Amino acid sequence: MTKHTNSVTTLILMIWISLSVHSFLFAQNDTIPDIFQLSLSELGNIVITPSKFQQNIGMVTQKVDVLGSQVIQATVSGNRNLTELISRLPGAAVMVLSRNDANWGTYGGIGPKYSTYMLNGLTIDAFVDPMSLDVNAFERIEVQRGPASVMYPNFLSQDFAGNQSPLAGTVNLILREKIEDELTTASTAFGSYNTLSNQLYHQNSSGNLNYFAGSSYEVSQYTNYGAPVSWLNMKKNPEYTKQKLFGGATLFFGEDEIQKLSLFLHHTWDSGDKGRIYQGFAHRYLTVNTKYEVALAENLLLQSHLGVRSYSRSWQESVFGMVDMYNSENGVDQLIVPYDISISYQHHKNTVLSVGFDYQSAGYSTWSDPKSGYRVIGNKSSSFQQGIYIQEEWNPSEDLTLRGGIRYSEISSEYALMNRFSPNPVEQSWKKVLWSAGVRYRLSGENALFVNAGSSFAAPSLKSIAGTIPGGLSGSLGVDGQIPNPGLKSESGNSFDAGAEMYISSGFKLGVRGFYTIIRDAIIDNVVSLMPSQTQSMNTDNSLAAGGEAELLYKFSKNHNWFANITYMNSSTSNQFDADQDDSDIPFTPSLVANLGASFISPSGYTIIGHISYNDGFYDGTSKKSRTLYKPGVMVNLHLSRLFILENFISLEPWLQLYNITNNRFEMPWQFRNTGFSLMGGVKAAFR
């Protein structure tokens, strides 16, 4: 498998380079209208995610939300996690455990791993990258709700909740490419827990080369984020230092700029401790994205992406006592390389035909150093995935869009070690044909109805199969981690949604959407013990999630708007072999979530943005006897700032962000706890 994976990766690199050279030479001889030049107003109505082709948002069947750079910059993020941006939208109930831990929750009521995350259309880890990537690199975020599993593949993560599927949707982080104006910003801030944060960013262009770069540095004494009598058992403030360094460049070729080559690099260093001696951690995340795009003809677009995702996490374990004793250092290493190439052909009144191929290789290993001076490998695997797809979006009239697509996908995994021993079997593979379809009908003006459906599947990850602790230590005090389940089966599912968008009056928009998802043999993470903190992945017969969303958006003016949304979710699992887990709620899925927010920018430069969220509660497992109910309740956040325009193209913007104003210290799974009220205040200087 390893030799095969290496040869395929080499072949893909050769194909990618040869296609880039061939397309460059081909395009130089054609006069093609510029399809990349868009004004800001036009850009607000253009989305890329549904078909990998620039389309008017009113012509796609899927529900897509676009978060612009102003929203991204002004969102109060108490845990420094991108999912806190997504949680303000309907259909999502996402929670972040701490500033240095992953997010958990649900998308479309079906759990945390059924909405993938992407960087410029190339998959990233939905649990790691939202806490790693710097928001200053993004031009906007496109959030597609509903099935996206034909145009986009799974992400082969073997860590956290395992493989991630776009059955309930996908989140696409769009990088900056076209730089219109030179800009340099520097900001510094100080806040609760003696948190000091500094950021530096610069963007510019030179001829056809557009580039940006930035860095951030944050150090904090932080505070106890463990529940009372938690396994975390903190005795001091859990200090951390987090550094980020990133940069990107896009080179447009020719006067018409009908082709471009982009490169993006991002590195995060995150180190600290969990509030005790010998409880240190060190996380290293590297993200690389390359993109080549060329218009082969006026309505024919070829694009290719190649990425590297390197995730390295290590942490210490100790034995608690009057004097803590160092026990071991442990770690997880993942290297995932995704690649894709696609052609989009626009024909017959904005009809778009998309054809593509994608490939992914993934290496995963866990290790432990129990005071021996060398690492003992616990689990080790290599996996690869490849798929080919075709999708047609047909517009027989200006009011009707019909969409249909099909994907053939293969996944194969080779297990070298499970809990330090050679496993049986050593290799597994899965093959699946997936489909997706949708309809959008415009009633009048911008009022429209839409329906979508699709299928997906996911293979069990090595962490889910082999766990992180031996099965014989289940229930042993002081042994925290994941219990093995070697009998896990792959899961498959179908998702459906239908809704309407209505513009009641100028600036006033109403949206409704219903959804229904069924997962067969669903793999869920079940919290089987609080003390010790232990989880086990398991299959259920079926997992069902159904619900509905309603949202209101009202824009009084360019600088004054408000929004409100509410999502109802009804989820259940079935297990004919265990009555205790039959007809139980899907973990991490609440019944009701709601959001209310408003923003106001005055002519004198004042900005006020408020956000209120509500979550009525969820369970952490499927066992009715041992599960725990968590009720986050109400959260209130506020952003305040004042912009001062100075001479010589310089501006200063003092700002203040208030997180969790009501000091709601609700408990979360794995004995984590929200840290309560905190604030950050600072000043941002911009030089143009």
N, C-alpha and C positions, 0 to 999 in steps of 0.2 A: 504493500500500500504506500509506504513512504517513497519508494522509488517512483511509483506511478504518479504520486502527487507532485513530486519534484519535476518529473518530465512534463506533466501537464502544465504546471506553473511556468516552466521555461517556454513551452510552446505558446502559451497565452501571451507572454511577454514579447515573443518574436512576432506573433500575429498583430499585437497592438502596435508595435513599432512600425511594422511594414504597412499596416493600414494607415497609420498617421502620415508616413512619408508619401504613400500613394495618393491619399486624399489631398495632401498639400499640393502635390504636383498637378493633380487633376483640377483642383479648384482655381489654381493660378490662371488657367486658360479660359475661365468662364466669367461672364459678367452677370452677377446674381444680385438681386435686390437685398438690401441690408435688413435682416430679420432680427437683429440684436438691439437695434436702437429703439428704446421705448422711453416715453416721458414718465414722470412719477405718477401722474394720474392714470396713464394707460397701464403702468405696472401694477397698480392697485386692483385692476380687474383681470389680471393675467395670472394663471396658475400653470405649473409645469408637472406637478406630481401625478395627476390622473393618467397621462399618456406619455410622459417624458417629452412633451412637445408644447410649446407656448400656445395656450388656448384661453379664450374668454371664459371667465368663471361661470357665466350663464349658459355655456354650451356643453358642460360636462355633466354626467349623470350623478356623480358622487357629491356628497356634501363636503366642501372644503372650506376651512377657516384660514385666514391669513393674518398673522401677527407681524406688524411692522416693527422697524427698529426703535421707534419711540416707545411703543408698548413694552418691547423687550428691555429697554434701558430703565424704564420707570417702575417695573414690577418689583414689589418688595419680596425679596428672596431671603428669608431668615435662615435657610439651610444651604444657600449657595447652589441650588439644584435647578436645572432647566425644567424639570417636571412641575415646578411650582408655577411656571408660565402656563402649562397645559391644563392644570387643575382648575383654572378659571372658566374653561370651556365646558359645554354640555357633554355628557357621556363619559366623563373621566372622574375618578375618585382616587387620586394618587397621594401618597403620604411618604414623607422622607424621614428616615429614622434619626439621623443626625447630620451634622455638616460633613462628616467623614464616612458615612454609611450610605447604602443604596436606598432607592425608593421602592415602595411596594404599594399595591392597590389594585385597581381594576379599570379596564377599558371596555365599555359596552356590557358591563356586568359579568364578564366571563373570566376575569382574573388578570394578573399583571403582565403576562407574557404574550398576549394576543394582539398587541399593537407594537409594531417595530419602530425603531428610530433609524433615520438615514442622514447622511451628510452629502448634500448634492446628489441625492438619489442612490447612494451607495450605503449599504447597511452598516450600522454601528451597534454597540451593545446598549440596550434600553435601560440597563441597571447601572452600568459603570460610566458611560460617556456623558450622561446628563450632569454628573457631579464633577466631570473633568473638563469639558470644553468651555472656553471663555465666550461669553455672549457678545463681546465686541467684534467677533469675527463674522457675525451673521447679518445679512441684509434683511432677511425676513424668515419666518417659519410658516410652512404650510402644513396644516393638520387635516388629513383626510379621514373622515369617519365612514366606516363600512368596509367591506372586503376589498383587499388590494393584492391578493395572493397570486394573480396571473402576471401582472407587470413586475412584481417584486418578489424576491425569494425570502426564505427563512434566514435567520442569523444563527450560525452554528456555535453559539456560546455553550460551553459545558459547565459554566459556573452559575451561581445564584439559582434562578428558577429554570435554567437550561435553555434549550432551543427556543427561539422567539419567532412567532408567526404573525403575518399581517392580516389575520382573519377579521379582526374588529377594526382595523385601520392602520395608518402609518403616520409618523411625524417626520417631516422632511426639513432639515436645517439647511437653508440656502445661504451659501457663502457670498461675500462681496466679490464682484468681478469687474464691473465697469465703474471706475472712479471718476466722478465729474469734477470734484474740487479737492484741492490740497487741504488737509486737516491734520492738526496735531492736538491731542488732548492729554492732559495730566490731571490726575485726581488723587486726593488723599482723604481718608476718613478714619474716624475713631468712634468706638461705641462700646456697648455692653461687653462684659467679660474681658476688658482691656484688649479689645480687638482693634488692631491697626491694619488698615488696608490701603495699598497704593497701586495705582494703575497708570500705564503709559500706552498711548496708541498713536500711530501715524499712518496716513494714507496719502497717496499721490499717484500721478501718472507721468510718463515720459514717452511721448510719441504713442505707439501702440501698446506699450507696456503699462499695465495697471498693477499696483502693489499696495499691500498694507502689512503692518507688523504691530505687535503689541506684547505687553507683559503685565503680570500682576503679582503682587506679593502680599500675603495676609498671614499675620501671626496673632494668636489668641490664647488666653488662658482658659477660655470656654467655661463650661459649667456641667454639672452632673446631669446626664441625660438618661440615667437609669431609673426604673421604677423603684419604689420602696421595696426592700428585701430582694433586690435584683441580683442575678448572677454576675452583673458587672461590678457590684460591690465597690464603688469608687471611694477612695480615701483622700483624694485631692482633686484639684481641677484638671480635667483632661486636656492638656495643652496640645496645640498643633501649629505647624507651619506649612503653608501651601503656596507653591510657586507655579506660575504658568508662563510659558513662552510660546508664541505662535507667529506665523507669518504666511502670507499667500501672495501669489502673483498670477496674473492672466495676461497672456500675449495674444493680441489680435493680429491676424495676418492680412496684408493687402489694404488698399484704400477702402474697399467696401466692408472690411472687417467681417467677412462671411465665414471665418473659421477662427478658432481660438484654442489655446493650450493653457491649462491652469495647473498650478501646484499649490498645495496647502500642507503645512506642517504644524503640529501642535504637541507640546510636551508638558505634562503635569508631574510635579513632585509634591507628594503629600505625606508628611511624617508627623508623629506625635505619640501620645499614649492615651490609654483608656482610664486614666485616673488612679493608677497604682504603679508601683515600681515593678519592673519586669512585665509590663503590659504595653510595651511600645508597638508601633506599627510603622510601616514604610510602604507607600504605594507609588508606583511609577507607571504612567500611562503615556503611550506614544501613538499619535494618529497621523497618518499620511493619506492624502487624497490627491489623485491626479485625474485630469479630465481633458479629453480631446473632443472637439465638436466642429463639424464642418457642414455647410450647406452644399451638397453635391449638385443640387439644382434648385430652382426657385422654391419648390415645395418638397424637397427631399433632404432630410437631415440625418446625418450619421453622428453618433456620439459613443464614446467609450470611456469607461472609468476603471481605475486600478487603485487599490488602497491597501494599507497596512494598518492593523490594529494590534498593538502590543499591550498586554495587561499583566502587570507584575505586582502582586500583593504579598506582603509578609507581615507577620505579627508574632508577638511573644505570648507564651503561656506560662503561668506561675501557679504555685501552690499557696493558697491563702493561709495565713496564720498570724501569730504574734509578730513574727518576722517572715515576710513573704520569701519563698524560695523559688529561684529560677528553675523552670522545668524544660522548656524547649522553645525553639524558633520554628515557625511553620510558614508555608507559603503556597501560592497558586500562581502559575505562569500560563498565559494563553497567547498564542500568536495566530491571528486570523487574517487571511489575505482574500478579499473579495475582488471580483472582476466582472465587468459586463460590457457588452457591445450591442447596440441596437440601431435600427433604421426606422425613421418615421416618415411616412409619405402622406402629404395632405392633398386631397383630390375631391372633386365633386362637392362644392359648397361646404368647405371646411371639414369634410370627412377625413379622418386620420387613420391610417393603417400602420400599426407598429409591429415589428418583428425583432426578436432579440435572443441573445444567449448570455447566460451568466454562469459563473463558476466561483467556488469558494473552498479554500483549504483551511483547516483549523487544527492546531496542535495544542494539547492541554496536558498539564501535569501538576500534581501536588507533591509537596515534600515536607519533611520534618527533620530538624537537627536537635535531637534530645541530648544536649550537652556532650556530644561526641566529636564535634568539630567537622563533621561532614554531613551532607544531606542524604537522607534516606527517601527514595521516591516511593510514594504511596500509590497514586493512580496516574496512569499515563495512557493517552490515546491520541490518535490522529483521525481526522474525518475529512471528507470532501463532499461537495454538493455541486451538481450541475443541472441546468435546466434550459429549456428552449420554449419560447412562447410566441404567440401571435394574437393580436387584438385589433378589432376594427371598431371605430366609432363613426357611425354613419349618420349623416344629417340629410334625410330625404326632403326636409323643408326647414325653413328658418325656425320653426317652432318645435321640431321633434329631433331628438337625438336617441339613437339606438346603439347599444354597445354590447359586444360579445367577444370573449377571448378564451384561450385554452393554453395550458402549460403542461409540459411533461418534465417531471423532476425526479432526480435520483439522489439518494443520500447513502453514504457508506461510512462505517466507523470501524476502526481497528483498535482493539483494546490490548495494550502491551502489558499493563499491570492494573490490578484491582486490589487495594489494600496490601500492596507489596508482593502479591502472588500473580502468576500467570493465570488468566481466567479461561473459562470455557463457556460459551464459544469465544474465540479471539476476534471474530469479525461478524458484523451484521450489515445488511443492506436493505434499503427500501426503495420502491419505485411507485410513483403515483402520477395519475393524470388529474389536473385541477382545472376548474372552469370558473368563469365570472361573466356576468351579464348585467345590463342596466338599461333603463329608459328614463328620459327626461322630456316632459312636455310643457311648453310655455303656454300658459292660459291667455295672458295679456300683459303687455309691458314686460316687467321683470318677474311677474308672478308665475310660478311653475310648480309642477308635481314631479316627483322622481321615485324610482324603485330600483333597488340593486340586490344582487345575490351572488354568492361565490362559495368556493370550497377551499379547504386547506388541510395540511397534515403536518405533524411534527414527530420526530424521533426522540426517544428518551436520551438525556445527556448522561455523561459518565458520572457526574456528581450525583444525579438522581439514582443511578444504578448502584454505584459503589459506595456512595456516601462519603463522609469525611472522617468517620470514626468506625471501628469494627462493630459489627452487629452484636457481638457478645457484651458490649459495654452499654447497651440500651438501658437507661434508667440509672446508670452509675453516677453518683454525686461527683461534681467537679469535672465531668466529661461532657463538654458542650459541642454540638455540631450536628451533622446530618447522618441518620441511620441508613444503611444500605437497603436497597430493594432490587435484587438482581432479576426479579420476574416481571419488570415493567414492560408493557407493550407500547407500540407507537399509538398516537392518537390522530383522529381525523374529525373534521367537522364541516358544517355549513352555516353560513350567516346570511341573513336577509334584512333589508331595511327599506322603509318607504317614508316619504315625507312631503312637505310643501314649504315653499318660500313665498311670502306675500309682502308686498310693499303697500302698506295701508295708506300712507300719505308721504309727502316729501320728507325724507330723512328717517322715517319710521318703518322698521322691518320686523316682521313676525316669522319665525321658523318653527316647524314641528317635525319630529322624526320618530318613528317607531322602529324597534329592532328586535330580532329574534335570532339566537345562536344556539346550536346544539353541537356538543363535542362528544364523540364516542370514544370510550376508553381514555377519558381526559386524565392527564397527569397533573395532579395538584400537590402543592406542598402543604402538609398537614402538621401543625404543631402538636406533638405528642407529649411533650413535657415542658413545664415552665422552669422547674428547678430539679435537675439540670435543664438548660435550654437546648432542647433537641427537636429536630424536624425530620419527617420522612416523606418522600415522594411516593404517591400511590395512584393506581388507576381507579377510576369510578366507571360504572357501566355507562352512564350518560350524565353529562352536565348540561343543564339548560339555563339560558339567560334570556329574559324578555323584558322589554320596558319601553319607555317613551321619554322624549325630550321636548321641551318648549323653551323658546328663547325670544327675547325682545331686545331690539337695539334701536336707540333713538339718538339721532345726531341733530342737536339744535343748530349747531353751526360748525365751522371748521375746527373750533377750539373748545367745544362743549358737547359732550355726549354721555350717555349712560347705557348700561346693559343689565339684563336680568335673565337668568336661566334656571331651569329646574329639571332634574332627571330622576325618573322612577325606575328602579330595577327590581326584578323578581327572579331570583336564581335558585336552583336546586340541583342536587346530585342524586343519582339512584344507584343503589348497591343491593342486589338481590341476595347476596351472601352474608350481609351484615346489617341487621336491622338498626343498629346504633348509627350507622352512616347512611341509611336510606332516607331520602326526602329531607336532606340537610342543605343548608345554605352553602354556596360556593365561598370559600375563604376570601376575606378581604373585600367582599362585595356588600356595600350598604344598600338599604332599600330606597333611600332618598338623599340626594345631594342638591344643593342650590347655591347660586352665586348672585351677588348684586354688586355693581360697581359703577363709578362715575368719575369723569375727569373734567377738569376745568382749567383753561389757560387764559389768563387775563391779558388785555392789551399792554399792561405794564410789566409783564414777564412772570407773574406768579403762576405756579402750577400746583394744583391739588388733585390727587388721585386717591380714591378710596376703594376698598374691596372688602366685602363681607362674604364669608363662605359658611355653609352648614353641611354637616355630615351626621346622619342619624344613627350610625353605628354599624358594626360588622363583627363577624366571628373570625377566629384565627385557624379553625380546623373544621373537619366534617363530623367528628365524633360528638354526638349530642351530650355524652357523659362528661367529656373532658375539655370541650372547647370553652373559650373565654370570649365574652362580649366586650367590645371596645366602643366607646361612644365619644368621638372627637367633639361633636357639638359645633359651637360657633367660633369662628376665627375672624378677627378684624385687623386689617392692615391699612396703613396710610403713608402716602408719599407727598412731601412738601418741598418745593424748590422755588427759587427766584433767579431769573436770568438777567444779568447786567451786561449790556453791550457797551464795550469800551472802544477807544480809538484804535486805529491800526489793526482792525480785524481781530480784535481780542475780546473774548467774553468770559465772564466769571459766573458760575452757577452754584451758590451755596444750596445744600439740600439736606433733608432730614427724612429718614425712613423709620416708621414705627411698626414693629412686628408683634402680632398677637397682643393687641392693646388690652384685651380683657384678662390677660395672664391665665389663659386656659391651659393648664398643665395636664392635659389628658394623656392617659397611658396608651401604648401601642404594643403590637406583638413583639415577642422575644424580650419582653420586660424592658422595652425602651419607653421613654417618656418625653413629651414635648417640653422644651426648656422654658416655656412661658414668655413673658414680655421681654423684649429687647429693642434696642434702638441703635441706629448708626447715623452719624452726621458727618458731613464733609463738604469739600468744595471741589468743583471741576473747572479747570481752565481750558479754553479752546483757542487755538491760534490758526487763523485761516490765511 
